[in-house]
Amino acid sequence: MLRTVPSNYSVKRTAFRGRLLHALDRRGEGVRDIDVIIQQLQLSHPEIHAEQLRVAHPGVDDDGLWFFKHPVSGVEVQLESSTGSCPFVVESTGSALRPTAATVQQAVALVLGGFGLGMPAV
């Protein structure tokens, strides 16, 4: 079932356009799979918008939910993982299926597929 955001939660925008990820994030930890997924999606389709669930109690509430939208699609695709790393449960307003993405490449393909898009030819 596609999750809705409770009224006491908000969503923060994740802006990755024009920036390449570094090997370490701000906390000195390795880059999470979700960061690579967002980067790959926005490099291949810059118009894709990604947002992460912002919780009322960071560190206590699970914020492992990311929302993806494409401006020409009415579909919203969600990736869920409490750690931000694979595997991800993939949900879409366009389908009742809930596949699991075991790899970054699978997650990217499932998000793009949810919008009816494919990876551009290189």
PyMOL commands that set and color helices and strands:
alter all, ss='L'
color gray80, all
select helices_A, chain A and resi 33-44+104-114
alter helices_A, ss='H'
color red, helices_A
select strands_A, chain A and resi 10-14+49-54+65-69+76-80+88-92+100-101
alter strands_A, ss='S'
color yellow, strands_A
deselect
rebuild
show_as cartoon
